[in-house]
Amino acid sequence: MNNYEKYRQVRKEAAGTALLLLILIGAWVAAGFGLAGIPVELFHLPLWVWTATIGIWLFAIIGVKVLTATVFVDMSLDDEDGEGEVRHDK
């Protein structure tokens, strides 16, 4: 991989992570506020407490597993071709 391909891959990974974050925030709001009116309780806690905490946590783990399986690539960040080498010799 040259430096440009590495840069594109890092941007792709960052975009995937940002998209997952936005999805998690939306799901957290929907689980917390959307289920607030439902009178279901589990262990004396409302359903929205469980879905907005444990549910989102599990959803985040699944999302990270999907990102690592589909978007992330194991690559060396070393500069093998020497293109980006900066020298400060005087």
C-alpha positions as CSV (number, residue, x, y, z in Angstrom):
1,M,0.0,0.0,0.0
2,N,1.3,3.4,-0.9
3,N,0.7,6.5,1.3
4,Y,-2.3,7.6,-0.7
5,E,-4.0,4.2,-0.4
6,K,-3.3,4.2,3.4
7,Y,-4.7,7.7,3.7
8,R,-7.9,6.6,1.9
9,Q,-8.2,3.6,4.1
10,V,-7.8,5.6,7.3
11,R,-10.4,8.1,6.1
12,K,-12.8,5.1,5.2
13,E,-12.3,3.7,8.7
14,A,-12.9,7.1,10.4
15,A,-16.0,7.6,8.3
16,G,-17.3,4.2,9.3
17,T,-16.7,4.9,12.9
18,A,-18.4,8.3,12.7
19,L,-21.4,6.7,11.0
20,L,-21.6,4.1,13.7
21,L,-21.5,6.8,16.4
22,L,-24.4,8.7,14.7
23,I,-26.4,5.5,14.5
24,L,-25.7,4.7,18.2
25,I,-26.7,8.2,19.2
26,G,-30.0,7.9,17.2
27,A,-30.7,4.5,18.7
28,W,-30.0,5.8,22.2
29,V,-32.4,8.7,21.8
30,A,-35.0,6.4,20.3
31,A,-34.6,3.8,23.1
32,G,-34.6,6.3,25.9
33,F,-37.2,8.8,24.8
34,G,-39.2,6.5,22.5
35,L,-39.9,3.9,25.1
36,A,-40.4,6.3,28.0
37,G,-44.2,6.0,27.8
38,I,-44.3,2.2,27.8
39,P,-45.3,1.0,31.3
40,V,-43.2,-2.2,31.1
41,E,-40.8,-2.8,34.0
42,L,-38.0,-5.3,34.5
43,F,-36.5,-5.7,38.0
44,H,-38.4,-2.6,39.1
45,L,-36.8,-0.5,36.3
46,P,-38.6,0.9,33.3
47,L,-37.9,-0.7,29.9
48,W,-36.3,2.4,28.5
49,V,-33.5,2.2,31.2
50,W,-32.6,-1.3,30.0
51,T,-32.8,-0.5,26.3
52,A,-30.9,2.8,26.6
53,T,-28.1,1.3,28.6
54,I,-27.5,-2.5,28.1
55,G,-29.2,-2.6,24.7
56,I,-27.1,0.2,23.3
57,W,-24.0,-1.2,24.8
58,L,-24.7,-4.6,23.0
59,F,-25.6,-2.8,19.8
60,A,-22.3,-0.9,19.9
61,I,-20.4,-4.2,20.4
62,I,-22.2,-5.7,17.3
63,G,-21.5,-2.5,15.3
64,V,-17.8,-2.6,16.1
65,K,-17.6,-6.3,15.2
66,V,-19.2,-5.4,11.8
67,L,-16.8,-2.5,11.3
68,T,-13.8,-4.7,12.0
69,A,-15.0,-7.4,9.7
70,T,-16.0,-5.2,6.8
71,V,-14.3,-1.8,6.9
72,F,-11.1,-2.0,8.9
73,V,-7.9,-3.4,7.3
74,D,-4.8,-4.6,9.1
75,M,-2.0,-2.6,7.5
76,S,1.4,-1.3,8.4
77,L,1.6,2.4,9.1
78,D,5.4,2.4,8.4
79,D,6.6,4.4,5.5
80,E,7.9,1.6,3.3
81,D,8.4,3.5,0.1
82,G,10.1,6.5,1.6
83,E,7.8,9.0,-0.1
84,G,6.8,10.7,3.1
85,E,10.2,10.7,4.8
86,V,11.1,14.0,6.4
87,R,14.8,14.6,7.1
88,H,16.1,17.4,9.3
89,D,19.8,17.1,8.5
90,K,21.7,20.4,8.4
